[in-house]
Amino acid sequence: MATPFLWKLSSQKLGFFLVSFGFIWGMMLLHFTIQQRASHESSTMLRQQILDLSKRYIKALAEENQSVMDGPYVGTMTAYGASP
């Protein structure tokens, strides 16, 4: 008679464990999803800042090299303003 009772008890323990594990797994998945979205937004913002700074650098480099008469390709060295 003790065997069915123990089997029921272990089944309840297993069920409780699975429900608890599923809840914890779901919460972690939600946490990492939200964290990834915030990281993606900051990554996009950083990418845009890098592109803007690169354009400003290339423009400044082209303006600096316009007055240098060191060869026929000095002004085109930066490819700023070059038509594709």
Residue pairs with C-beta under 8 A, 6 or more apart in sequence:
58 78
58 79
58 80
59 80
61 78
61 80
62 75
62 78
62 80
62 81
65 74
65 75
65 77
65 78
66 75
68 74
76 82
